Amino acid sequence: MCPAKVVEDVRRGWIIPIGGGEKKVKTSGILGRFVELCGGADARIAIIPTASQLPDTGARYSAVFGEMGA
């Protein structure tokens, strides 16, 4: 399997899976590093909470990333 072709001069994004064992809080080291890798205040993050059965997981991640400045 090969990665999708990229249009010249277009930057690729990343898919970074995050497990459910981390604390969804502003001071989380894992989520802080994630935001940093995504570009900090310029980050564009899509949240896909497919593995969670909790109805508020996506909204909680969105709030935490917002509190972190993303």
SERO-4910 file (N, C-alpha, C, O; in steps of 0.05 Angstrom, whole numbers):
BEGIN
 pado doro    nc1    nc2    nc3   cac1   cac2   cac3    cc1    cc2    cc3    oc1    oc2    oc3
  Met    A     17    -23      0      0      0      0     18     25      0     38     26     15
  Cys    A     11     44    -16     27     69    -18     10     92     -9    -14     92    -10
  Pro    A     24    113      2      9    137     10     -3    150    -15      6    147    -37
  Ala    A    -24    165    -10    -37    180    -31    -18    200    -43     -1    211    -30
  Lys    A    -20    204    -69     -3    224    -83    -10    252    -72    -33    258    -65
  Val    A     10    269    -71      6    296    -61     12    316    -84     31    313    -99
  Val    A     -5    335    -86     -1    357   -105     24    372    -98     29    377    -74
  Glu    A     40    378   -118     65    393   -112     60    418    -97     40    432   -102
  Asp    A     77    424    -78     76    448    -61     52    448    -41     45    469    -30
  Val    A     40    425    -37     19    422    -17     29    405      6     40    384      2
  Arg    A     26    415     30     36    401     54     16    380     63     -8    385     64
  Arg    A     26    357     69      9    335     78      2    339    108     18    351    122
  Gly    A    -20    329    116    -28    329    144    -20    302    156     -7    285    143
  Trp    A    -28    298    181    -22    273    196    -47    262    208    -66    277    215
  Ile    A    -47    236    212    -67    223    229    -52    213    253    -34    197    251
  Ile    A    -60    223    277    -47    215    301    -68    204    320    -83    219    332
  Pro    A    -69    177    322    -89    165    341    -81    171    370    -57    169    377
  Ile    A   -100    177    386    -96    182    414   -114    162    429   -138    161    424
  Gly    A   -102    147    447   -117    127    462   -134    140    484   -132    164    489
  Gly    A   -152    125    495   -170    135    515   -160    137    543   -174    145    561
  Gly    A   -135    128    548   -125    127    575   -115    154    585   -109    157    609
  Glu    A   -112    174    568   -101    200    576   -123    216    590   -147    212    584
  Lys    A   -115    234    607   -135    252    619   -141    275    600   -122    287    589
  Lys    A   -166    280    595   -174    301    577   -174    327    591   -196    339    596
  Val    A   -151    337    599   -148    362    613   -127    379    600   -109    369    586
  Lys    A   -128    405    604   -110    424    592    -81    419    599    -63    427    583
  Thr    A    -75    406    621    -47    401    630    -36    374    621    -14    367    629
  Ser    A    -51    360    604    -42    333    595    -17    336    578    -17    351    558
  Gly    A      4    322    585     28    322    570     25    311    542     36    321    523
  Ile    A      9    289    540      5    276    514    -10    295    495     -2    299    472
  Leu    A    -32    307    505    -48    325    488    -32    351    482    -35    362    461
  Gly    A    -16    360    501      0    384    496     20    379    474     24    396    456
  Arg    A     33    356    474     52    349    452     37    346    426     47    354    405
  Phe    A     13    335    427     -4    332    403     -9    359    391     -6    363    366
  Val    A    -18    378    407    -24    405    398      1    418    386      0    431    365
  Glu    A     24    414    399     49    425    389     56    414    362     63    429    344
  Leu    A     54    387    358     59    375    333     40    384    311     47    384    287
  Cys    A     16    391    319     -5    400    300     -2    429    292    -16    438    274
  Gly    A     16    444    305     20    472    297     12    492    318     11    516    312
  Gly    A      6    484    343      0    502    364    -25    519    358    -46    508    352
  Ala    A    -23    545    360    -46    563    355    -56    561    326    -79    569    321
  Asp    A    -39    552    308    -47    550    280    -57    522    273    -62    516    249
  Ala    A    -59    505    293    -67    477    288    -95    475    277   -113    490    284
  Arg    A    -98    456    258   -124    449    248   -128    420    256   -115    402    244
  Ile    A   -146    415    274   -149    388    286   -177    378    280   -197    392    286
  Ala    A   -179    354    269   -205    341    265   -207    319    286   -188    303    290
  Ile    A   -229    318    300   -233    298    321   -253    277    311   -275    283    303
  Ile    A   -244    252    312   -261    230    302   -263    210    325   -246    191    327
  Pro    A   -283    212    343   -284    195    367   -298    168    361   -317    161    375
  Thr    A   -288    153    342   -301    128    334   -299    106    354   -316     89    355
  Ala    A   -278    106    371   -274     84    389   -289     88    416   -289     70    433
  Ser    A   -300    111    420   -313    117    445   -343    112    444   -356    118    424
  Gln    A   -354    102    466   -383     99    469   -395    122    484   -419    124    486
  Leu    A   -378    141    494   -388    164    509   -397    185    489   -382    192    471
  Pro    A   -421    196    492   -431    216    473   -417    243    473   -419    258    454
  Asp    A   -402    249    495   -390    276    496   -360    275    490   -346    296    494
  Thr    A   -349    253    481   -320    251    477   -309    271    457   -290    285    462
  Gly    A   -322    273    434   -314    293    414   -315    321    424   -296    337    419
  Ala    A   -336    328    437   -339    355    448   -319    361    469   -309    383    472
  Arg    A   -312    341    485   -293    344    507   -265    349    495   -251    367    504
  Tyr    A   -257    333    475   -231    338    462   -230    366    449   -210    380    452
  Ser    A   -252    373    436   -253    400    424   -249    422    444   -234    441    439
  Ala    A   -262    420    467   -259    440    488   -230    440    499   -219    462    503
  Val    A   -218    417    504   -191    416    515   -171    428    495   -154    443    503
  Phe    A   -173    421    470   -155    432    450   -158    462    448   -139    477    444
  Gly    A   -183    472    450   -188    501    451   -175    514    475   -164    536    473
  Glu    A   -177    501    498   -165    512    522   -134    513    520   -121    529    533
  Met    A   -123    494    504    -94    493    499    -85    513    478    -61    515    473
  Gly    A   -104    528    466    -97    548    447    -98    540    418    -91    555    400
  Ala    A   -106    515    413   -108    505    385   -134    515    372   -139    509    349
***
